[in-house]
Amino acid sequence: MQCREIMSHDVQWIRPGETVAGAAKMMAFYNVGLLPICSADGKPLGVITDRDIALRVIGKDRLAAQTVVEDVMTTPVQSVTSDCALDRVGELMTKAGVSRLLVLDKAGHLEGLVSVADLMVRAPGHTASEAARGVYARETSVHLASGHPRPASKPDPAFFHGVREVPRDYASTAENPARVEADAVVHGGTNDLKEFPA
């Protein structure tokens, strides 16, 4: 099977000058967690996710109505072509640690989107299960190492200014990619650990 057989074709995209507030409203309206950011001719420049908004806008006390998506989008774009074999789609998701890939035509224009959910519903069982296992493996160690459920404590404001006091029972940064990503975002790091890593 090829990607074109399971991908979503009806994908909304936005321009890089759109505000984050506008993007969030579109996400809510279309009930999606990701919007591609494209140039006027439909070539993807990046993506913005609900996670990007949480970490790069709200987490950094930026005003969503005054922040443009180009300033907080994830780049580079992780993509495949519509003729990509589903086994390869799963491998790419696993390697990049992402649950969604943009689908581009031969000229690099946005053609659709393929997700782990698409694989789970429509792909052969082994392909879907391997992809899901690979994509979500990064979360397993965090859940296993995090101890018992407990109420979240408010973060120490000093954390956002360089102080790294983390509770001893909290998963180490080596086992917690979300903590590594949050640290990088809060302190102006690169996009290396964002949802669509290079």
C-alpha positions in Angstrom: 0.0 0.0 0.0 1.0 3.6 -0.6 0.5 6.7 1.4 -2.1 8.1 -1.1 -4.4 5.3 -0.1 -4.7 6.3 3.5 -3.7 10.0 3.8 -6.1 12.8 4.5 -6.6 15.1 1.5 -8.8 17.8 3.2 -6.0 19.6 5.0 -6.3 23.3 5.9 -3.2 25.4 5.9 -2.3 29.0 6.9 0.1 31.7 5.9 3.2 32.5 8.0 1.9 36.0 8.9 -1.2 34.6 10.6 -1.4 35.3 14.3 -1.1 32.5 16.8 -4.5 33.5 18.1 -6.0 33.0 14.6 -4.2 29.7 14.2 -5.6 28.5 17.6 -9.1 29.4 16.5 -8.7 27.5 13.3 -7.4 24.5 15.2 -10.5 24.6 17.4 -12.9 25.1 14.5 -11.4 22.2 12.5 -10.7 20.1 15.6 -7.0 19.5 14.7 -3.8 19.8 16.6 -1.6 20.7 13.7 -1.7 23.3 10.9 0.8 23.4 8.0 2.3 26.9 7.4 2.6 27.4 3.6 3.8 30.0 1.2 1.2 31.6 -1.2 1.8 28.8 -3.7 1.1 26.0 -1.2 4.6 24.9 -0.4 5.1 24.1 3.3 7.4 26.3 5.3 6.7 24.7 8.7 3.9 23.6 10.9 2.3 24.8 14.1 0.9 22.4 16.7 -1.0 22.8 19.9 2.2 21.9 21.6 4.1 24.7 19.9 1.4 27.1 21.2 1.6 25.8 24.7 5.4 25.8 24.9 6.5 28.6 22.7 3.7 31.1 23.2 1.9 30.5 26.5 5.0 29.1 28.2 7.0 32.1 27.3 4.3 34.6 28.2 3.9 35.8 24.7 0.6 37.3 23.5 -1.1 35.0 21.0 -2.8 37.9 19.2 0.6 39.7 18.7 2.7 36.7 17.8 2.8 35.5 14.2 3.0 31.7 13.5 6.3 32.2 11.6 8.0 33.1 14.8 7.0 29.9 16.7 6.4 27.3 13.9 8.3 24.0 13.8 10.8 23.6 11.0 12.1 21.8 9.0 8.9 20.0 7.7 8.9 16.2 8.0 7.3 14.9 4.8 6.7 12.1 2.4 5.3 11.8 -1.2 2.0 10.2 -1.9 3.7 7.2 -3.5 5.7 6.4 -0.4 5.1 2.8 0.9 3.4 2.6 4.2 6.2 0.6 5.8 8.5 3.6 5.0 6.0 6.1 6.4 6.0 4.2 9.7 9.8 4.1 9.7 10.1 7.8 9.1 7.6 8.6 11.9 9.5 6.4 14.2 12.9 7.9 13.3 11.6 11.5 13.7 9.5 10.7 16.7 6.4 12.3 15.1 2.9 11.2 14.8 2.1 13.1 11.6 3.8 13.7 8.3 2.9 16.2 5.6 2.4 14.6 2.1 3.9 16.6 -0.7 3.6 16.3 -4.5 6.6 16.0 -6.7 6.9 19.8 -7.0 6.9 20.2 -3.2 3.3 21.5 -2.8 1.1 20.3 0.1 -1.0 17.4 -1.0 -2.3 16.0 2.3 -1.3 14.6 5.7 -0.8 11.1 7.1 -0.9 10.3 10.8 -0.4 7.4 13.1 -4.2 7.3 13.4 -4.4 6.8 9.6 -2.0 3.9 9.9 -3.8 2.4 12.8 -7.2 2.5 11.0 -6.2 1.7 7.4 -2.7 0.1 7.2 -1.9 -3.6 7.5 -1.6 -4.5 11.2 2.1 -5.0 11.4 2.8 -1.6 9.8 0.4 0.2 12.1 1.6 -1.5 15.3 5.3 -1.0 14.5 4.8 2.7 13.7 2.7 3.3 16.8 5.2 1.4 19.0 8.1 3.4 17.6 6.4 6.8 17.8 5.1 6.4 21.3 8.1 4.5 22.8 9.6 7.8 23.9 6.7 8.3 26.3 6.8 4.9 27.8 10.0 5.4 29.8 8.6 8.7 31.1 5.4 7.1 32.4 7.3 4.2 33.9 9.9 6.4 35.6 7.6 9.1 36.9 6.4 7.4 40.0 2.8 7.7 41.3 0.1 10.1 40.2 0.1 13.3 42.2 -1.2 16.8 42.0 1.0 19.0 39.8 2.9 21.7 41.7 3.3 25.1 40.3 6.6 25.6 38.6 9.1 27.7 40.5 9.4 31.0 38.5 13.2 30.7 38.8 13.0 27.6 36.5 12.1 29.9 33.6 15.2 32.0 34.3 17.8 29.3 34.4 17.5 27.6 37.7 17.2 23.8 37.3 15.9 22.5 40.6 13.8 19.4 39.7 12.2 17.1 42.3 14.3 13.9 42.9 11.3 11.7 42.0 10.8 13.3 38.7 12.1 11.5 35.6 15.6 12.6 34.6 16.0 14.7 31.5 17.7 11.8 29.8 14.5 9.8 30.2 12.1 12.7 29.7 12.2 14.2 26.2 9.3 16.5 27.1 11.5 18.1 29.8 14.4 18.4 27.4 12.2 20.1 24.9 10.6 22.4 27.4 14.1 23.5 28.7 15.2 24.2 25.1 12.1 26.2 24.3 12.2 28.3 27.6 15.8 29.1 27.1 15.7 30.0 23.4 17.1 26.7 22.1 17.0 25.5 18.6 14.2 23.4 16.9 16.3 20.2 17.2 14.0 18.7 19.8 10.7 20.1 18.6 7.9 17.9 17.3 9.4 17.8 13.9 13.1 17.3 14.6 15.7 17.5 11.9 
